[in-house]
Amino acid sequence: MDEWIPVRFIDAEIDVVFSRPPLLSKKPDPPAAFVWEGRERRIRELVGQWFDFERRGRMAKNMQPAHLRTAARRGSWGVGRYYFRVVTEDGIAFDLYYDRAPEDAGDRAGHWVLWRELRPA
């Protein structure tokens, strides 16, 4: 990945738009666009992507250490994030992620978050 410097922390839940819906909803491809502050921002370029299956908070305490190491490599249901570093059509770079954690039993889909705005180093 090229070097990028965060310039603004955003941490806002967003809606995303796909060219084609993901085959696996809990393992999505990068979106084609996202909606933030009432404006659709089309993605021009994907410049990086990674995942993090670390169990956070109370989820980190409900597993034996050996199973925790395996889950950190492969993931487990409702745990983990898929990160995407994108540049929008207006030339602004952002990190966004899909958080696989459901908020409650009635909402099992997970959520998209616009994490931060970036600029090249």
N, CA and C atoms as a LAMMPS dump frame, in Angstrom:
ITEM: TIMESTEP
0
ITEM: NUMBER OF ATOMS
363
ITEM: BOX BOUNDS ff ff ff
-5.0000000000000000e+02 5.0000000000000000e+02
-5.0000000000000000e+02 5.0000000000000000e+02
-5.0000000000000000e+02 5.0000000000000000e+02
ITEM: ATOMS id mol type element x y z
1 1 1 N 0.845 -1.189 0
2 1 2 C 0 0 0
3 1 3 C 0.887 1.248 0
4 2 1 N 0.488 2.238 -0.749
5 2 2 C 1.184 3.514 -0.714
6 2 3 C 0.995 4.148 0.648
7 3 1 N 1.812 5.136 0.944
8 3 2 C 1.699 5.836 2.224
9 3 3 C 0.603 6.884 2.166
10 4 1 N -0.234 6.881 3.17
11 4 2 C -1.339 7.829 3.287
12 4 3 C -1.338 8.397 4.688
13 5 1 N -1.777 9.621 4.808
14 5 2 C -1.851 10.302 6.099
15 5 3 C -3.31 10.633 6.394
16 6 1 N -3.816 10.201 7.554
17 6 2 C -5.189 10.59 7.917
18 6 3 C -5.267 12.099 8.143
19 7 1 N -6.302 12.716 7.595
20 7 2 C -6.487 14.157 7.793
21 7 3 C -7.759 14.472 8.57
22 8 1 N -8.707 13.498 8.61
23 8 2 C -9.942 13.736 9.352
24 8 3 C -10.549 12.411 9.757
25 9 1 N -10.854 12.273 11.036
26 9 2 C -11.568 11.116 11.562
27 9 3 C -13.056 11.368 11.39
28 10 1 N -13.768 10.412 10.773
29 10 2 C -15.183 10.613 10.479
30 10 3 C -16.066 9.668 11.295
31 11 1 N -15.831 8.381 11.203
32 11 2 C -16.555 7.356 11.96
33 11 3 C -18.075 7.507 11.869
34 12 1 N -18.591 7.523 10.631
35 12 2 C -20.028 7.685 10.397
36 12 3 C -20.567 6.47 9.65
37 13 1 N -21.717 5.97 10.082
38 13 2 C -22.352 4.874 9.366
39 13 3 C -22.845 5.398 8.016
40 14 1 N -22.632 4.599 6.971
41 14 2 C -22.985 5.001 5.612
42 14 3 C -23.787 3.9 4.917
43 15 1 N -24.456 4.282 3.853
44 15 2 C -25.076 3.331 2.937
45 15 3 C -24.124 3.17 1.762
46 16 1 N -24.082 1.963 1.199
47 16 2 C -23.208 1.712 0.057
48 16 3 C -24.033 1.251 -1.136
49 17 1 N -23.435 1.425 -2.315
50 17 2 C -24.057 1.036 -3.582
51 17 3 C -23.089 0.084 -4.274
52 18 1 N -23.604 -1.048 -4.736
53 18 2 C -22.779 -2.025 -5.439
54 18 3 C -23.154 -2.064 -6.911
55 19 1 N -22.168 -2.329 -7.768
56 19 2 C -22.452 -2.591 -9.179
57 19 3 C -23.221 -3.906 -9.291
58 20 1 N -22.759 -4.899 -8.53
59 20 2 C -23.428 -6.195 -8.397
60 20 3 C -23.457 -6.527 -6.913
61 21 1 N -24.574 -7.008 -6.404
62 21 2 C -24.615 -7.369 -4.98
63 21 3 C -23.552 -8.426 -4.655
64 22 1 N -22.945 -8.361 -3.482
65 22 2 C -21.929 -9.353 -3.12
66 22 3 C -22.524 -10.763 -3.046
67 23 1 N -21.739 -11.747 -3.434
68 23 2 C -22.195 -13.138 -3.344
69 23 3 C -22.378 -13.544 -1.885
70 24 1 N -21.467 -13.103 -1.038
71 24 2 C -21.544 -13.392 0.395
72 24 3 C -21.682 -12.072 1.14
73 25 1 N -22.814 -11.866 1.794
74 25 2 C -23.061 -10.569 2.43
75 25 3 C -22.077 -10.271 3.556
76 26 1 N -21.552 -11.285 4.231
77 26 2 C -20.613 -11.065 5.326
78 26 3 C -19.162 -10.99 4.846
79 27 1 N -18.952 -11.079 3.524
80 27 2 C -17.61 -10.979 2.937
81 27 3 C -17.715 -10.178 1.64
82 28 1 N -18.008 -8.877 1.757
83 28 2 C -18.305 -8.088 0.559
84 28 3 C -17.073 -7.639 -0.214
85 29 1 N -17.306 -7.408 -1.489
86 29 2 C -16.324 -6.719 -2.331
87 29 3 C -16.459 -5.227 -2.06
88 30 1 N -15.531 -4.418 -2.555
89 30 2 C -15.683 -2.974 -2.355
90 30 3 C -16.916 -2.439 -3.084
91 31 1 N -17.562 -1.45 -2.515
92 31 2 C -18.734 -0.874 -3.181
93 31 3 C -18.333 0.007 -4.368
94 32 1 N -19.306 0.32 -5.217
95 32 2 C -19.094 1.231 -6.344
96 32 3 C -19.255 2.684 -5.92
97 33 1 N -19.991 2.897 -4.823
98 33 2 C -20.24 4.247 -4.312
99 33 3 C -20.723 4.133 -2.869
100 34 1 N -20.72 5.27 -2.171
101 34 2 C -21.305 5.326 -0.837
102 34 3 C -22.022 6.655 -0.663
103 35 1 N -22.982 6.659 0.246
104 35 2 C -23.767 7.857 0.514
105 35 3 C -23.371 8.369 1.891
106 36 1 N -22.916 9.617 1.915
107 36 2 C -22.49 10.25 3.158
108 36 3 C -22.965 11.7 3.137
109 37 1 N -23.569 12.128 4.213
110 37 2 C -24.111 13.481 4.348
111 37 3 C -25.055 13.808 3.19
112 38 1 N -25.869 12.832 2.795
113 38 2 C -26.874 13.044 1.765
114 38 3 C -26.346 13.098 0.343
115 39 1 N -25.074 12.811 0.156
116 39 2 C -24.468 12.901 -1.177
117 39 3 C -23.848 11.565 -1.572
118 40 1 N -24.155 11.097 -2.779
119 40 2 C -23.532 9.877 -3.274
120 40 3 C -22.14 10.2 -3.797
121 41 1 N -21.164 9.44 -3.351
122 41 2 C -19.778 9.618 -3.791
123 41 3 C -19.345 8.348 -4.523
124 42 1 N -19.14 8.485 -5.829
125 42 2 C -18.726 7.357 -6.664
126 42 3 C -17.251 7.061 -6.423
127 43 1 N -16.926 5.793 -6.385
128 43 2 C -15.543 5.375 -6.163
129 43 3 C -14.851 5.216 -7.515
130 44 1 N -13.756 5.957 -7.681
131 44 2 C -12.981 5.907 -8.925
132 44 3 C -11.94 4.796 -8.872
133 45 1 N -11.345 4.584 -7.674
134 45 2 C -10.226 3.652 -7.586
135 45 3 C -10.169 3.009 -6.208
136 46 1 N -9.898 1.717 -6.19
137 46 2 C -9.608 0.992 -4.962
138 46 3 C -8.096 0.962 -4.833
139 47 1 N -7.541 1.554 -3.781
140 47 2 C -6.085 1.618 -3.641
141 47 3 C -5.553 0.67 -2.574
142 48 1 N -6.43 0.026 -1.835
143 48 2 C -5.997 -0.952 -0.852
144 48 3 C -7.18 -1.618 -0.188
145 49 1 N -6.937 -2.823 0.328
146 49 2 C -7.958 -3.495 1.104
147 49 3 C -7.283 -4.483 2.044
148 50 1 N -7.892 -4.71 3.194
149 50 2 C -7.382 -5.642 4.184
150 50 3 C -8.531 -6.03 5.102
151 51 1 N -8.287 -7.007 5.96
152 51 2 C -9.317 -7.423 6.907
153 51 3 C -8.709 -7.558 8.29
154 52 1 N -9.558 -7.524 9.292
155 52 2 C -9.159 -7.662 10.685
156 52 3 C -10.233 -8.485 11.383
157 53 1 N -9.877 -9.687 11.823
158 53 2 C -10.83 -10.557 12.495
159 53 3 C -10.643 -10.563 14.006
160 54 1 N -9.995 -9.545 14.537
161 54 2 C -9.784 -9.469 15.983
162 54 3 C -11.125 -9.35 16.704
163 55 1 N -11.244 -10.103 17.77
164 55 2 C -12.444 -10.029 18.607
165 55 3 C -12.246 -8.895 19.59
166 56 1 N -13.226 -8 19.683
167 56 2 C -13.119 -6.812 20.521
168 56 3 C -14.102 -6.885 21.689
169 57 1 N -13.766 -6.155 22.748
170 57 2 C -14.678 -6.033 23.88
171 57 3 C -15.022 -7.376 24.493
172 58 1 N -16.295 -7.568 24.805
173 58 2 C -16.738 -8.801 25.459
174 58 3 C -16.53 -10.023 24.568
175 59 1 N -16.516 -9.829 23.249
176 59 2 C -16.301 -10.949 22.331
177 59 3 C -14.895 -11.54 22.472
178 60 1 N -13.927 -10.744 22.934
179 60 2 C -12.559 -11.232 23.097
180 60 3 C -12.424 -12.137 24.313
181 61 1 N -13.395 -12.124 25.194
182 61 2 C -13.3 -12.881 26.441
183 61 3 C -14.132 -14.152 26.437
184 62 1 N -14.814 -14.448 25.352
185 62 2 C -15.71 -15.595 25.357
186 62 3 C -15.158 -16.792 24.589
187 63 1 N -13.827 -16.884 24.469
188 63 2 C -13.241 -17.947 23.682
189 63 3 C -11.923 -18.39 24.316
190 64 1 N -11.631 -19.675 24.231
191 64 2 C -10.362 -20.195 24.726
192 64 3 C -9.224 -19.68 23.859
193 65 1 N -8.016 -19.483 24.434
194 65 2 C -6.899 -18.894 23.677
195 65 3 C -6.583 -19.599 22.357
196 66 1 N -6.593 -20.912 22.329
197 66 2 C -6.28 -21.625 21.074
198 66 3 C -7.327 -21.328 20.011
199 67 1 N -8.583 -21.3 20.38
200 67 2 C -9.646 -20.992 19.427
201 67 3 C -9.601 -19.52 19.016
202 68 1 N -9.184 -18.663 19.93
203 68 2 C -9.066 -17.231 19.644
204 68 3 C -8.041 -16.983 18.541
205 69 1 N -6.919 -17.706 18.583
206 69 2 C -5.879 -17.55 17.539
207 69 3 C -6.408 -17.985 16.173
208 70 1 N -7.141 -19.091 16.144
209 70 2 C -7.719 -19.566 14.883
210 70 3 C -8.745 -18.574 14.353
211 71 1 N -9.595 -18.077 15.233
212 71 2 C -10.619 -17.105 14.823
213 71 3 C -9.992 -15.825 14.298
214 72 1 N -8.844 -15.421 14.846
215 72 2 C -8.166 -14.205 14.379
216 72 3 C -7.651 -14.367 12.952
217 73 1 N -7.339 -15.592 12.553
218 73 2 C -6.866 -15.856 11.184
219 73 3 C -8.017 -16.027 10.195
220 74 1 N -9.059 -16.751 10.6
221 74 2 C -10.133 -17.122 9.686
222 74 3 C -11.416 -16.336 9.874
223 75 1 N -11.572 -15.762 11.038
224 75 2 C -12.816 -15.071 11.347
225 75 3 C -13.824 -16.028 11.95
226 76 1 N -14.833 -15.47 12.53
227 76 2 C -15.948 -16.253 13.052
228 76 3 C -17.204 -15.416 12.838
229 77 1 N -18.358 -16.049 12.956
230 77 2 C -19.6 -15.381 12.606
231 77 3 C -19.766 -14.071 13.37
232 78 1 N -20.067 -12.999 12.645
233 78 2 C -20.376 -11.716 13.26
234 78 3 C -19.191 -10.977 13.829
235 79 1 N -17.976 -11.443 13.567
236 79 2 C -16.778 -10.794 14.11
237 79 3 C -15.856 -10.433 12.959
238 80 1 N -15.356 -9.231 12.968
239 80 2 C -14.364 -8.829 11.989
240 80 3 C -14.799 -7.668 11.129
241 81 1 N -13.814 -7.102 10.465
242 81 2 C -14.046 -5.964 9.585
243 81 3 C -13.27 -6.145 8.289
244 82 1 N -13.896 -5.722 7.183
245 82 2 C -13.253 -5.668 5.877
246 82 3 C -13.038 -4.196 5.548
247 83 1 N -11.793 -3.801 5.372
248 83 2 C -11.423 -2.404 5.127
249 83 3 C -11.149 -2.182 3.644
250 84 1 N -11.511 -0.997 3.177
251 84 2 C -11.263 -0.609 1.789
252 84 3 C -10.747 0.825 1.762
253 85 1 N -9.62 1.041 1.112
254 85 2 C -9.084 2.39 0.895
255 85 3 C -9.43 2.762 -0.529
256 86 1 N -10.193 3.846 -0.673
257 86 2 C -10.725 4.223 -1.98
258 86 3 C -10.436 5.692 -2.273
259 87 1 N -10.47 6.012 -3.575
260 87 2 C -10.423 7.402 -4.028
261 87 3 C -11.712 7.645 -4.794
262 88 1 N -12.415 8.704 -4.434
263 88 2 C -13.688 9.014 -5.076
264 88 3 C -13.452 9.766 -6.388
265 89 1 N -14.507 9.925 -7.172
266 89 2 C -14.39 10.627 -8.453
267 89 3 C -13.933 12.068 -8.291
268 90 1 N -14.204 12.67 -7.131
269 90 2 C -13.729 14.039 -6.917
270 90 3 C -12.318 14.082 -6.327
271 91 1 N -11.614 12.93 -6.301
272 91 2 C -10.206 12.881 -5.918
273 91 3 C -9.927 12.82 -4.423
274 92 1 N -10.933 12.569 -3.604
275 92 2 C -10.732 12.495 -2.158
276 92 3 C -10.564 11.028 -1.76
277 93 1 N -9.567 10.756 -0.917
278 93 2 C -9.306 9.39 -0.458
279 93 3 C -9.959 9.154 0.904
280 94 1 N -10.523 7.969 1.059
281 94 2 C -11.181 7.587 2.299
282 94 3 C -10.847 6.144 2.644
283 95 1 N -10.877 5.842 3.929
284 95 2 C -10.923 4.467 4.401
285 95 3 C -12.35 4.215 4.861
286 96 1 N -12.909 3.102 4.406
287 96 2 C -14.22 2.696 4.887
288 96 3 C -14.138 1.215 5.22
289 97 1 N -15.074 0.744 6.033
290 97 2 C -15.058 -0.668 6.359
291 97 3 C -16.457 -1.213 6.546
292 98 1 N -16.539 -2.536 6.348
293 98 2 C -17.757 -3.271 6.635
294 98 3 C -17.528 -3.997 7.947
295 99 1 N -18.327 -3.688 8.951
296 99 2 C -18.248 -4.322 10.263
297 99 3 C -19.265 -5.448 10.302
298 100 1 N -18.786 -6.682 10.417
299 100 2 C -19.654 -7.853 10.381
300 100 3 C -20.502 -8.027 11.633
301 101 1 N -20.232 -7.277 12.68
302 101 2 C -20.946 -7.468 13.944
303 101 3 C -22.383 -6.965 13.85
304 102 1 N -23.348 -7.823 14.201
305 102 2 C -24.732 -7.358 14.234
306 102 3 C -24.949 -6.48 15.464
307 103 1 N -25.865 -5.514 15.355
308 103 2 C -26.142 -4.662 16.504
309 103 3 C -27.047 -5.355 17.509
310 104 1 N -27.962 -6.198 17.028
311 104 2 C -28.835 -6.955 17.919
312 104 3 C -29.42 -8.131 17.147
313 105 1 N -30.23 -8.94 17.817
314 105 2 C -30.771 -10.146 17.191
315 105 3 C -31.641 -9.836 15.973
316 106 1 N -32.281 -8.666 15.946
317 106 2 C -33.131 -8.3 14.823
318 106 3 C -32.377 -7.698 13.651
319 107 1 N -31.098 -7.376 13.868
320 107 2 C -30.285 -6.74 12.829
321 107 3 C -28.999 -7.531 12.697
322 108 1 N -28.999 -8.522 11.818
323 108 2 C -27.86 -9.427 11.705
324 108 3 C -26.963 -9.113 10.507
325 109 1 N -27.214 -8.024 9.815
326 109 2 C -26.527 -7.756 8.556
327 109 3 C -25.137 -7.144 8.708
328 110 1 N -24.837 -6.483 9.789
329 110 2 C -23.591 -5.736 9.876
330 110 3 C -23.783 -4.34 9.303
331 111 1 N -22.725 -3.535 9.335
332 111 2 C -22.857 -2.133 8.945
333 111 3 C -21.602 -1.621 8.251
334 112 1 N -21.818 -0.666 7.357
335 112 2 C -20.727 0.026 6.674
336 112 3 C -20.427 1.326 7.411
337 113 1 N -19.128 1.626 7.541
338 113 2 C -18.682 2.818 8.265
339 113 3 C -17.643 3.557 7.436
340 114 1 N -17.819 4.868 7.318
341 114 2 C -16.796 5.727 6.723
342 114 3 C -15.875 6.112 7.865
343 115 1 N -14.663 5.578 7.849
344 115 2 C -13.751 5.698 8.977
345 115 3 C -13.012 7.031 8.985
346 116 1 N -12.331 7.363 7.866
347 116 2 C -11.511 8.579 7.869
348 116 3 C -11.192 9.037 6.452
349 117 1 N -10.847 10.31 6.362
350 117 2 C -10.382 10.909 5.109
351 117 3 C -8.855 10.917 5.151
352 118 1 N -8.24 10.751 3.971
353 118 2 C -6.779 10.636 3.874
354 118 3 C -6.23 11.569 2.807
355 119 1 N -4.916 11.738 2.843
356 119 2 C -4.207 12.392 1.751
357 119 3 C -2.907 11.648 1.534
358 120 1 N -2.351 11.671 0.319
359 120 2 C -1.069 10.995 0.075
360 120 3 C 0.044 11.62 0.904
361 121 1 N 0.976 10.784 1.334
362 121 2 C 2.12 11.283 2.131
363 121 3 C 3.068 12.085 1.278
